[in-house]
Amino acid sequence: MTAYWQCLRGIVLREWLRFVLQRTRFLSALVRPLLWLLVFAAGFRAALGIAIIEPYDTYIPYEVYIIPGLACMILLFNGMQGSLSMVYDREMGSMRVLLTSPLPRTFLLCSKLLATSLISLLQVYAFLAIAWVYGVRPPAMGLLLALPALLLVALMLSALGLLLSNAIRQLENFAGVMNFVIFPLFFLSSALYPLWKMREASEWLYWLCAVNPFTHAVELVRFALYERFNPLALAVCTGLTLLFALFAVLTFNPQHAALRKSN
């Protein structure tokens, strides 16, 4: 058990040091959601006032509605960025060195996912603190209850990123693949608009959003922030986290880079 703990601590510490040394990574993670909150939300406020929908008890301004989606945006981009670091580590060979450990590969990869997720949580709560100063203030208890929901969503998106990284053989291909994944996940969800507005616009667009895993991630966080429970979102996120992690572990091959260089 001591060996497992030391390994987990080492992986988390490595990710923390990488995060501390890359200050621009922290700032860039906050710039995207803050632009939506401070600029776009101000412009859309009049056009997109939100009617009473769960989990809210009254009419809400647009800024209040998009906060959970923007928090999940941070988790989404960080999960994909974690997959970039995995591709880089595989290219440089450090991942193969880690896998020489006698500990099970499943434990090592899950530790990597957990480390990435914990770093993401720090950035999310930094954003929520800025939103609190700006005037968007979920219940204090909701901020605490949202922690396990945010962690589950972070693990799900990190596992998805790891699964995708297994299919990326070269760093040059990363941007194209990630853009193909990130933007449809984010924009075809309830992060920016409630599903009933999507239905008013288009029935097929509504169903695309309804089956989008990111929609369930956003709703899980939204309900938790306002001290409500969404069993469907919890079941979907838990199931997909396990599924993505399972396939990520099964398809992981640290020899991809070595095979490419030898050809």
N, C-alpha and C positions, 0 to 999 in steps of 0.2 A: 504493500500500500504506500510505503514511503517513496518508492521508486516512481509510482504513478503520480503522486503529489509533486515530487520534484520536477518531473517532466512537464506536468501541466503548468506549474509555476514558471518554469523556464520559457515555455512557449508564450505564455501571457506576458511575461516580462520583455521578451524579444519584440512582441507586437507593440507594447507600450513604449519601448525605447524608439522604435521606428516611428511611431506616431509623434512623440515629443520632438524628435529630430526633424520631422517634416511639418513645420508649423503651417506652411501654406496649405497642407492637406486639411487641417482643421478649419482654416479660414474659408477655403473653397467649399467645404461641406456646409458652411453656414450661409454663404453668399446666395446660393440657389434658392433655398426656402425663404430667406429674408427678402429677396427681390419679389417673390410672389406675395409675401405678406405686406410689404411696405409700398410696393408700386402697383402690381397688378390688382391686388385686392381693393386698393383705393379706387381704381378705375372701374372695377366691376361691381362695387358696392351697390350702386343705384339699380343696376340692371339685374343683379342676382341676389336680391334679398331672399332669405331662406324661410319657407313656411315652417310650421311646427311639425317636426319629424322626430322620431326616436333617435337618440336618447335625450333630446332637448325638450324642455317643458314650455318653451315660449318661442316666439319669433327671434331669430338671431341674425346678426350681421354676417356678411360673407367672411370676414376675417376669422370669426369664431368657427365657422364651418370648416375652413381649409386647414386649420392647425393640425388635426390628426393626420391628414394627408401629407402635409409638409414634413411632419415628424417621420412618417414612413418613407418619404422621399429620401431623407438622409440615410435611413437604413438601406434603402434600395441601392443608392449610389455607392455606399460603403461596402455593401455586399459584393457588388460588381468590382469595386476597386480591390477588394480582398482577393477576388479571382485573378486580377492582374498581378498582384504580388505572388500568387501561387504559380502563375505562368513564369514570372521572372525567377522565382526560386528554383523552379524546375529547369529553366534555361541555364542558370548559373551553377546548378548542381547541389545547392544547399539543402534542397528537399530530399535528395537521395541520401545525403549524409544523415539527415534526421531519421530517415527510415531504416538506417542501419541499427537503430536502437532495438534491443530485444523486446520492447513493449509492442503490443499488437498495433498493426497499421490503423485499424478502426479507431483505437484510442487516440493515436497521434493526430489523425485527421479531424476527429471530433474536437480535440483540444484546440486545433487551429481555428475551427469554426467558432468555438466559444470565445477564444481570445479576440477574434475579429468583432464578434457581437458585443463584447463588453466595451471595446473602444467606441463602437457606434453609439452605445447608450450614453456615454459621456457627451458626445456631440449633440444628441437629441435633447438632453436635459439642459445643455447650454442654450440651445435654440428656444426651448420652452421658457427659460429664464428671461431671455430677451423679449419673447412674446408677452410675458407677464408684465414687464416694464412698459411695453407698448400699450397694454390695456386689455389683452386677451387673457383672462384668468380663469382657468378651470378650477374646480374645487381642490383644495389642498389635499384632501384624502384621495381624490381622483388621480393626482400626480403620483401618489404612492401606489395605488392599485394598478396604475398603468404600467408599472415596472415589469411585472411578469409578462404582460401582454407584449410590451416592446421587446423584451428578451426573446420571446417565442418568435415574433416576426423577424427579428434580427437573425436568429438561427435559421429560419426558413429561407430568407433571402441569401444568407451566406452559403447555405447548402446548395441553393440554386446556382450561385456564382461558382462554387467549386465544381459542380456538375458540368457547367458550361466550359469552365477552364480545361476540363479533361478533353474536350473536343478541339481546343485551340492549340495547334502545333507550333505556331510562331507568334511572337509579340506583335508583328506587323498586322496580324489579322484581328487583334483584340478589339480595336476601336469599332470596326465594322460590325462585328458580332454583338458587341455590347449595345451599340445604338439600335440594332435590330430588336433587342430584347427590352432595354430600359424604357424607351419612349412609348411603345405600345402598352407595356404593363402600366405605366404611370397615367397616360392620357385616357386609356380605355378602362377607367376605374372610377370609383366614387370619391377620389381624392380631391377633385376640383369642383365637381358638380354632383348633386344628389341623383340617384338612379331614376327618380320620377321625372326629372327634367330630361334625362337621356331618352326616356320612353316617349316623352312629348315630341322629341326631335325625330326619333326613328326607333321602330320596334327591334330591328336586328341589331342596332347599335346598343340598345338597352341589354339585350341578351349577351352580347359580347362582354359588356361591362359586368353583368351579373355572374358570369362564369369565370371571370378573371380572378386568379388567386390574390392579386394585390388588392382588389376590392374587399375581400374578406379580411385581409391584414389591416386595412384602414379602418374597417368597421369594428374590428376587435379592439383596436386602440381607442377609437372614438367612444365606444360604449364604456370602456374601462376608465377613460378620463372623466366621464360623467357618472361614475359609480353605478354603471349598469352592466349586465352580463348578456353576452350574445353567444348562445351555445353553438349555433351553426358556424359562425366565424371561428370559434375556438376549435371545433371539430375539423374544419377544413384546414386551418393553419397547422394543427398538430399532425394530421394525417400527411399533409404535403411536406412538412419538415422531415418526418421519418422517411417518406418516400424519396425525397431529394437526397437526403443524407445516405440512404442505403445505396442508391444508384451511383452517387458520387464516390463512395468507398469502393464499390465493385468495379467501376470503370477507371479508377485512378491508375495511371501508369507513369511512374517517374522516369521511365526509359524513353519517353517520346522525344525529348530533346537530344538525348544521346544517339538515338536511331537517326534523327534528321541530320545530325552533324557528321555521322559516319557515312551517309549516302552521298 
